[in-house]
Amino acid sequence: MLKTREQDNEGVPQHVDVLIVGAGLSGIGAAWHLSRYSPDRSFVILEGREAIGGTWDLFRYPGLRSDSDMYTLGYSFEPWTDCKAIADGPSILRYVNEVADKYDIRRHIRFKHHVVSADFDSSTGRWTVEARRTDTDESVTLTANWVHMCSGYYNYAEAYLPDFPGQEQFAGRFFHAQFWPDDLDFQGKKAVVIGSGATAVTIVPEMAKGGAAHVTMLQRSPTYMVSRPAVDKVANGLRKMLGDKASYSVVRWRNVLLQQAFFQLARRRPDTMKRMLRKGLLKELPPDYEIDRHFNPAYNPWDQRLCLVPDADLFAGIRDGTVEVVTDTIETFTETGVKLTSGRELEADIVVAATGLKLQLLSDVAFSIDGVRQQLNKKMTYKGMMFGDVPNLSYSFGYTNASWTLKADLIATYLTRLLNHLRDRDVQIACPKQQPDVAEIPFLDFTSGYVQRALSILPKQGDRAPWKLHQNYALDRLSLKLGKVEDGVMQFARADARAVPPRSLTKEVA
């Protein structure tokens, strides 16, 4: 059992086999996989905040929900049993906490521990990890054979907020959606929500349904949107027939295949997909509505992530007049609202900036090897979960065209396979060897603003396997769950720095 203190009585840093950073969806899932498939490995989870849940505990805006169905956003090992497939934030947070308690993961978590740096010592095959206690500001040191980053992809402390002209003139409430104030009362108030992504599409109808006098979604450019029922009647019917576990597996695979088919159609026949999406809008919006102005983006479907509108609630608000979509740009804030470049002024008591996230690579932890700082944004990703020439470090990063957890589950599975392989071969170090003949391409093929703003801090991917990001669950399943660990790229060594030849050249280890 792990000690409750970070250091023993002699002040020597406590050591664990695996140190997980982050107790959100990915971190709790990784802990389960370690407990199930590598039970001989000790682990600890360092979480900078005070609670489990990551995104689902941080965000507090009205209507917080998933934009992926819970049959794919849920864990592969723990069926989602609520009736709603498109779940609200509190339900998802409850699910993650229930998993942590059911599988005795919570006792491994150290809250209020923000990881600052990690240095790998090649002579010992260990990371020395420095963390800061957010409650006492004390420095904490631990060592680990392996570090697995499950810290998400965006900055929790800072969001993306453009510098709007005249912002200081506004007499009402103004804030970013990432930091929704607990004391906000929007009953009977006029609100403007700036943005057209998933956050805005969630907040706008919820404020309208929650008693706001009028809510305007102010967007600079349109986003593709698709409506879908929050309740999956087929899934709920199958649960009654097959039980929780069997029905969950069936629906999960059905949804994975549908998502992939939808994505491939968008990539190969974008005009066909545009017509399908437009047809859906025609059913939901008033006959004379300006669809081409407000819901016809300049890019192709899935060049950016599609926005999900559960139960068509946004469109219902447009139909009944409580919601308005305005496509324009801001000239300046005024004392009473926002003046647009078209000359129109939107009156507002509240302005919410749903202007996006600020991406962050591995929580900005300073990684070094033998004291030499590593620039991970200059590295190439291996199997979408490690970095070329960086040993014993992995990270969890989900799909852009499907749910986050699908990929996180596969990464955690591969991690346990790799750790077990190290044990069986009696080696301590695993490091993907960068191949100089592999061409670099951007880490994400996405035109979304939050991605484009972060290209300089993101790593690269390669033009072929195992350096290429597939964004395809079936291909990743073959690679991460069934593919060979010894693929000629992953190199193994003992902690004394002696390289180990490929397994085919050595005797099998019992």
Summary of the structure (lengths in Angstrom):
residues: 510
radius of gyration: 24.2
end to end distance: 27.4
largest distance: 77.6
contacts: 1633
relative contact order: 0.15
helix: 32%
strand: 24%
